[in-house]
Amino acid sequence: MEKYDIEASARKLTGIAGWIVLLGLVAFSLFQLYTGAFGVYTAYIQRTVHLGFALSLIFLLFPARRKSNKHKVAWYDWILILLSIVVTGYWPVFYETIVQQIGGISQFQMVIGGLAILLVLEGSRRAVGLPIAIIAVLFLVYALFGRQMPGMLAHRGLSLEQLIDSMFFTTQGILGTPLAVSSTYIFLFLLFGAFLIQTGIGTYFNDLALAIAGRRVGGPAKVAIFSSALNGTISGSSVANTVTTGSYTIPMMKRLGYSKNFAGGVEAASSTGGQIMPPIMGAAAFLMIEFAGVGYWEIAKAATIPAILYFSGIWIMTHFEAKRLGLMGLPKDQIPSKKETLKKIYLLLPIIAIVYLLFKGYSIERTAMYGILITIVISLFRKDTNMFLKDNKFTFSKLIDGLATGARTALGVAAATACAGIIVGVVTKTGLGLKLGNSLVDIAGAITSSPQALLLLTLFFTMVTSIIIGMGSPTTANYIITSTIALPAIIALNDQYQFAIPVLAAHMFVFYFGILADITPPVALAAFAATGISGGEPIRTGFNASKLAIAAYIIPYMFVLSPELLMINATAGEVAIALVTAFLGMISIGAGMIGFWYRKINWIERIITALTGLMLVYPEGSTDIIGLGIFVVLVVIQYKTKEKKETKQKETLN
């Protein structure tokens, strides 16, 4: 866990330092709850206070090196904490002076702004990882040395004063939209997730998954899919979800008979899929509201069918793998009573409530606040894990734990969004996004003159770009970076060739492939984290995860080409047909990937089966009819040959 999950390598502080951390985390949560309930401060104050809490706590909790002493705060980290307070406190203290000043920034403000950039870079390196910090540094260098850049990358360049001014004294850099979303929507929903866990409601996801799927063929793998989908949507991290749910699902899968590489792949693919699972989608949905300019409900609705197809694809393939290996479900004594589990279905009310409230048009902040309140109220009436009806000491402790856990979860997100703000700011100032987008379209145009081929090639180049720049970044930062750097290529297609690709479809395309970086070798962090539990080989586990998540590599192309899968400009009938045919397509693709359907199938059959699946997944009348015809023929052939084989086996035995 320490190797792949940064949170696991944080300091374990006790004594005075431990109390400072606890008080800081609780104060952070209380500040966010206060502004969520009574309204946020002005943009600069809200965002700098949020950033100040995050940076100070990061330097307290995360050492400069993973092998450093985890029970003591280094002397230089106390200096960084003090600098974080001074730098971020500068805005609230001198707000009136700063907003009224005319002209450029002063020398002292250059020092403050320069320190802010360095602190954000170091905080991101510690709490998020080295990749995002390196990318941000490269963008800063690009901004400063634009005149020296070759060809189309050249720009007039920014002076150091202009760069610092735009990064910390405007809302186009560190204090931009990404940090704005972190300091409002995202924090409150992460706090909601923390309270779900602290009150024991989060563990109900696992019980429900075991009760529903445990006894089925290949039960443990299906439990992993179900529980990871539920837990992953509120965790905000593929890696964290993998090591959390995988700690019990992977051993179960191995005991049943799945190979260690396959078991790790199932958990990694399922946990990564949690990031694309409505309603919360790892907090990326709230960023998409700002970046795509689309309402929350439209985003959640658009993500529904792709998420269903993603998880059905994994479910189908684990089922075929279990049938191929002859694996059954878990014994009855290892499964919680379905009747007793369903009696507690009311524990899902917080999730249902936030979906309902968002659908009714409540603000995101107010919805999250109500979600937290409903979670606590439900825990009052839960007999087995009642957090309030035992004694006052326990009650206070649980409440404090929830506040501290929520704030701690938000630290990496705050650092990532602040660092991503640097990247967004440079792209805005230099026009780099448009240049990169046009260059990808030009490369595709140099290869082919066919409009359809041009579209597919540009999408392919965008996919590769999204996967590469998404490697090693958490969900929120991942989406910010991919939508800033890779997305303009798809938008350029609309501008230059009038393709009319919906903006939301373009955003979902880069978001999906950015997330898939977590299971795409060679840098498949979620898959690598799974091997720490399974004992498997990282690369083979990564390839298994990619194979299981094949839907996520296909569906984005389909919903760009035909947005019915996102329920954009489509009737209920069109959506129903698209969903049914796509689901049948996933069955066919799953059989082709695993090499088993009603019986084992050879390579020629596997290719035909996979191609049939692709025709069914693509939502177009002619391909659906042809695909459906071939699908029926394949099912009949499979069933008949299986029947003949079973008859021969019986005759041989007789």
N, C-alpha and C positions, 0 to 999 in steps of 0.2 A: 504493500500500500504506500509506504514512504517513497518508493521508487517512482511511482506513477501518479499518485494523488498528493498534490502539494499540501493540502489541508492536514494530511497524516504526518507531515514533517514539522508541524508547528511546535512551538515551545510548550512545555507543560510546567507552567509557573505556579509557585506556591508563595505563601507569606504575603508581604506587602505588595510585591509585583503582581501576584495573583489577584489580590483585591483590586488593584488599580485596573487590571484588565477587565474584571467582572463589572466594576462600576462604569468603566468606559463603554462596554458593550451595552449595558442596561440603559445608560444615558443616551446612547446612539438610538436605541429602539424607542425610547420615550420621546425624543425629539421628533422622530419620524411619525410616531403615532399622534403627537400633538399637531403637527402640521397637516397630517392626513385628516384629522378631525375638525380643525379650526381654520384650515387654509394655509397654503405655503407662503413663505416670505417672497420678496422680489427675487428674480432669477439668480442674480449674483450672490446674494446672501444665502439662499437655500442651497445652492450648489457648492459654495465654498465651505459652509459648515458641514455639509455631508462629506465632502472630500477631506476636510480636516479630521473628522472622526475616523474615517477609513484609513488615512495614511498613518495617523498616530497609533492606531491599534495594529496595523500591519507591522510597523517597526517594533512594536512590543511583542507580537506573537510569532513573526516569521524571521528566523535568523538569516544573516547574509549568505551563509553557506549551510547546506543541509546537514553537514557533519559537525556543525558548531554545537556548543553546549546548549541543550534544550531546557535547562533548568535555571538559567540566568540570563538576564538581558545585558548585552555587551555595552560598554561605556559609550561607544560611538552611536549606538542606537538611541540612547537617551538624548544625544545631540540632535539626531534626525527627528526625533519626536518633538523636541522643542522648536526646531526649524519648521516643522509641519504646522504646528500651532500658530507660530508667528506669521508664516506665509499665507495660510488660509484665513487667519484672523484679520489680515490686513484689509480685506474687502469689507467685512461687516463694520469694522471700526472706522474706516475712512470712506465709507460708501458715498456720502454726499459730496465729498471733495473730488473723488475720482470721476463720478458721472458728470460733474460740472466743469471739469478742467478742459481746456481747449488746446489743441495741438497734440504733439507726441507725448510719450511717457517720459518721466524724469529718470535720472541716473539711478536713484534709489529704487524706483519702480522696476527698472531693468534688472536690478539685482533680485528683487522679490519675484519677478516673473521668471527669471532664469532659474532660480532655486525651485520654483514651482514645477518647472519642466523636469528638472533633474530628480526631484522627489517622486514625481509621478512615474518616471521611467524606472527608478529603483524599486518603488512600491509594487509596480506591475511585475517586475522581474521576480520579486520574492513571492507574491501572492498568486500570480497567474502563470508565470513561466518566462523563460528567456526569449522564445520566438516573437511574442508580441512586442517586447521591448526593442528587439533588434529591428523589426519592421518599422517601428516608430522612429528610431534613430536614423534609419536609411531615408525616411521621408523628410526628416528635418534637414539632413545633409542635402537632399535634393532641392529643398526650398531655398537653402542658402547659396547653392552653387548652380543655379538654373542656367546661367549664361554659359557655363562650361559643359553642359550636357549635350550629347550628340543628337543630330537630326530633329525629329519631331518631339523629343523629350525636352528640348531647350525651351527656356522661358526667361523672362527678364530678371528673375532672381529677387530675393527679399534680403534686405539688410537685417542685421542681428536685432536692431531695435524694432523693425517692422514685424519680424518673426515673433519676438517675445510679446509684443503688443497684441498681435492677433491670437496668440496661444493662451494668454492669461487675462487680458484686459478687454476681451470681446467674448461674445457667445458663439464664436466660430472655431474655437479650439478646445482646450481642456474643459472649459465651462459650457460646452455646446450641448446639442440635443441628446447625445448618448448619456452624458452625466445627468441631464435634466430628467430623463426617464428613470435612471437609477435612483435618483434622489426623491422620486415620487412613487410611481407605479410599482417598480420592480421590488424595492425594499419591502413594501407592505405585503406583497404576495409571497416573498421569501419568508417573512415573519408569519404569515398565514400557514405556510408549509411547516415551519418549525413548531407551531402550536398543534398542528395535526399530529406530529410525531410525539411531542411532549405529553399530550393528553391520551396517547395510546391509540388514537384513531388511525394513525398511519399504519400500525401493525395489522389492522383489520384488512387492509389490502392483501396482505399475505395469506391471512386465514381464508378470505374469500376466494383467492386464487387456488388454494389447496382444495377447498371444498368443491369448486366447480370443475377443476381440471386434473386434480391429483390422481383420480382413478382411471382416467382415460389412457389410451395407448400412448406410451412415451410421456406419462404424466408429469414428471419433474420438469421436463423441457417446456411443457405448456404452462406450468405454474410460473416458470421464469418469465415467459412471454407476458403473461397476464399481470403479474405483480410488478414487473419492470415498466410496463406501459403506464400503470397507475402511479407508481412512485416516481418514475422519470419525468412526468409532466410537471411535477412541483420541485424537483431537485435542482434543475438548472445546470447539471453537469453529467455528461455521459460517463466519465470516469468514476465520479462519486457514486452514481447509481449502480455501476458495475460492481464496485467493491462492497457496496452495502447489501444489495439483494443477492449478489453472486456468492456471498459468504455462506449462504445456506442452499441456494438452488444448484450451484455447480457440484458440490459434493453429492447431492441427491441424484443428479443426472449421471455422475460417474458410477455411483453404486448400482444404478439400474442397468448400466451397460453401454452408455454412450461413451465414445472415446473422449479423452481429455481435451483434445483440440476442438472437437465438435461441441462439447459442453461449454467450453470457454467462448466459442463463437456464438452460440445461442444467446448466452447472457450479454455479451458485448453488443450484438445486433439489437437485442430487445431493449437494453438500457439506452443505446443511442437513439432508438426509435421514440423513446419517451420524450425527447426534445422536439419532436414534430407532432406530438399528441395533444390535441385540444383538451381542456380549455386554455392551459397556461403556456404550453409549448416551451418550457424552460425559460420563460420570461421574454422570449424573442417576440412573441405576439405584440407585446406592449411597445417594443421598439419599432415594429413594423407599422404601427398606427402612425407614428411620426414620420418615418422614412417613406412609406408608400402613400401616406395621405388617405388611408382607408379606415373605416370604422372597425372596432374590435370584432363585432359580430360577423362582418363580412370576412374577416381573416379566419376566425374560428370555423365558420361554415365552409370556407374554401379548403381548409386543411383537413376536413373530416374524411372525405372519400380517400384521398391519398394515404391518410393514416390507417384507415380500415384495410386498404390493400396491402400496405407495408406489413402490418402485423398478421393479416391472414396469410401472406406469403411465407412468413417465418413459421407460423403455425402449421401450414400445409407441409412445408419441407421437413419440419421435425417429425410430423406424423408419418410421412413416407419413409424417413430414415428409421424410425422406430419399427415400422412394418417390415422394412428390409432386413433389420437386425433381429426381428422377432421379440421386441421389447414390449412389455405390458405396463400397466399403471402401478401406482404405489399400493401396498397392502392397506386394507381397510382400517387397521389399527393405527396407521400413521396419518390418517385423514381426519380433520375436525368434522364433527357432525354437521351435515348440510342444513339440517333443520335448525340447529342452534345458531349456526353462522348466519342464516337468512333472517333469524329473529333480530339480529343486530344490524340489519340493512339500513336502519335509520342513521348509522354512523357515517353514511355517505352523504347525509344532508348538507354538510358544509360545501362540498363540491357541487352538488345540485343547486344549492342556493346561489353560489356566485355565478353560475351559468345563467340562471333565471334572472338575477339582478342585472347582469350585463345585457341580457337580451331585452330587458325592460327599459334600458337606457340610463341606468344609474352610472354615476361617474366611477372610474376605475378605482380611485382612492377610497371612495365611500363603499364600494363593493368589497374591497379587501378588508376594510374595517368591520363590516358586517360579517364577513366570513370568519374573522378571528373571534368575534363575539359569539357567533353561533357555535363555533367549535368548543368554546369554553362552556357555554350553556349546556350543550349536549353531554359534556363530560360530567356535569353535575348529576345527571340521571343515569350514569353508567355505573352499575354496581361493582363490576370487577376491577375497574381502574378509576375509581372516583377521586378526583384530585382535590376536592374541597371538603368532603364530609368525614375526614379522618381527624386531623388536628391542624392547628394554625401553622405550626412550623412547616409541616409538609406542604401545605397550600402555598405558602409564601415561596418556598424553595422551587416548587414546580413552575410557578409564575415567573420567577427570576430566570430559571433555566430556559424557559421559552423565549423570553426577551433576549437573553444572551446568545442563544443558539441562532435566532433569526439574524441578529446583528453580525455574528461571526460568519454566517453564510454569505452575507452581503458584502463582506470586505473585498473578496476577489472580484465580484461584479463591479463594485465602485472603482477599483483600480483599473480594471479592464476597460470600462467605459471612458474613464478619464484619458487613458492611454490611446484608446481608439479615437478619441476626440482630436488628438494631435494629428492622426492620419487623415481624418476627415477635414480638418482645418487646412492642412497642406494641399490636399486634393482640391478644395474649394478655391484657395488662393492661386494655385498654379494652373488649374484646368486640366490636371493630369488624368482624371477619370474619363473625360471626353476623349482625350488623346489616346488612351489605352483602348477604349471602346472602339474608336474608329480604326485603330491599327489592327484589332482582331478581325473586324469586318473586312478590311482591306486585304489581309492575309487570305481570308476565305475567298474573297473575290478574285484574287490572283490564281487560285486553284481551280475555281469553277465559275461559269457564267449562268448556270441554272439557278433560278431564284430559290427553289426548294432545297437544292444541294447547298446553296450559300447559307440558308437558314440553319440547316443541320450542322454544317461545319462550324459556323459561328457559335452555335449552342455547345458543340463539342469542345471548342477552345475555351469557352466560358466555363464549362464544367471542369476542365483540367485546372484552369486558373483558380476556381473556387476551392477545389480540393487542396491545391498546393498552399494557398494562403490561409486556408482554414486549419492546417495542421498545427496542433499544439495550443489552440485558442479555445476558451470556454464559449458556450453557446452565444451569449450576448455579444462579446467582442467579435466572434466569428461572423455573425450576421452583419455587424456594423462594417467590418472590413470588406467582406465580399460584396455587400450592396454598394460600397463606395468605389471599389476597384474593378470588380468583374461585371456588375450590373450594367454599366454604361454601354457595353457591347450590344446587349439586347435592345436597349433603348435606341441605339444608333441604327439598328435594323428598321425600327419604326420610322425614324426620321429620314433615312436615306432610301428605303425601299418600300415604305408604306405597308408593312406587314400587319399592322394593327394588333400586335401582341398586347394583351391587357397588362397594365402596370403591375397588378398584384401577381399575375402569373410569372412575370419576370423576377419579382422579389422572391417568390416561393422557389423558383428554379435555383437561384444562387444560394438561398438559405439551405435547401436540401443538400446540395453538393458540398457546401461548407461543413455541414454537420457530418456528412459521410467521411470526412477526413479522419474521424475518430476510429473508423474501422477499415480504412483503406491502407494497405501496406504501401510503403515501408514504415510510415509513421502513424500507426493505428493505436493511439493511446488507450482507448477503451479495451481493445483486444489484448494489448500488452498487460493491462491491469488484470484482466481475467486470468491470464497465465500465472499470475502470482498466487491465485487460489487453485487453479486446475493442475498446475505443474506441466502444462503443455508447452509447445514451441510457439513463440510469439508470432512469427510470420505465417505459419500454418493456421494458427488460430485466427489471424487477421483475414486470411483468404477464406476460411470457413464462414466468418462473420459477413464478409462481402458477398459470398454466395447466398447466404440466407437472406441478406438484405437486398437481393437483386431487384426487388420491386422499386426500391428508392433510386436505383440507377436508370430505371426505365420510365417510371411514372412522370418525372419532371418533363421529359421530352413530350410525352403524350399530352400533358395539360397545357403546354405552350402551343402545341399544334392544334389542340382541340380543347378549349377551356371548360367544356361541359363537366369534366372531372373535378373542377373547382367550383361547380355550380354557378358559373358566371354566364349570364344571359342564356340560361337554359330552363326549360319547363320541367315540371316534376316527372313527366313521362320520360324525357330525354335523360334526366339524371338517373332514374331507375334502370333504364336500359343500359346506360354506361356502366353503372355499378355492377349489375348482374353479369354482363359480358366480361367486364374486367376481372371479376371474381373467378369466373370460369377460366379466364386466361391465366390467372395466378395458379390455379390447380394444374393447368397444362405446363406452365413454365416450371413450377415446383417439381413435377414429375420428371421433366427433362433434366433439371439440375441434379436431382438425387439419383436418377436412374432406376426408379421404381414407381409403379402405379398399382395395378392389381397384381402385377408380377414384375420381375426384373425386366428392364428393357435395354436393348443394345444401343450402340452409339447412333446408328441411323435413325432408329425410333426416337431417341432422345432429341436429336436435331429437329426432326419433324414436329415432335411434341412442343418443343420450345418455340418454334416459329409459329405454330398454331396459336400458342398463348399470346404471342406478340400481336397477332392479327386481332385477337379478341380484346386485348387491352386497349388497342387504339380505337377510340370512340368514333367510328365512321361506319355508315350503313353497309357498304359493300364488303369491307374487311370483316365486319361482325358476322355477316351471313356466310361467307366462305369459311371463316374460322369456326363458326358454330357447326357447319356441316362436317368439317374434318374432325372436330372435337367428338361429335357423336360417333363417327366411324371408328375413331381411336378407342373410345370407351367400349364399343361393341367388340372390337378385335381383342382388346385387353381382357374383357370379361370371358369371351368364348375360349381364348387360349388358356386362361387360368382354369376354366372349368374342365377343359380337356386334360390339362396337366394333373388336376386333382383326381379325375376319373382314372387315369393311368396309374397314379400312385396307389389308389385304392385297389385296383386290379392286381398290381404287383404284390401288395400286402396280402391279398387274399390267396 
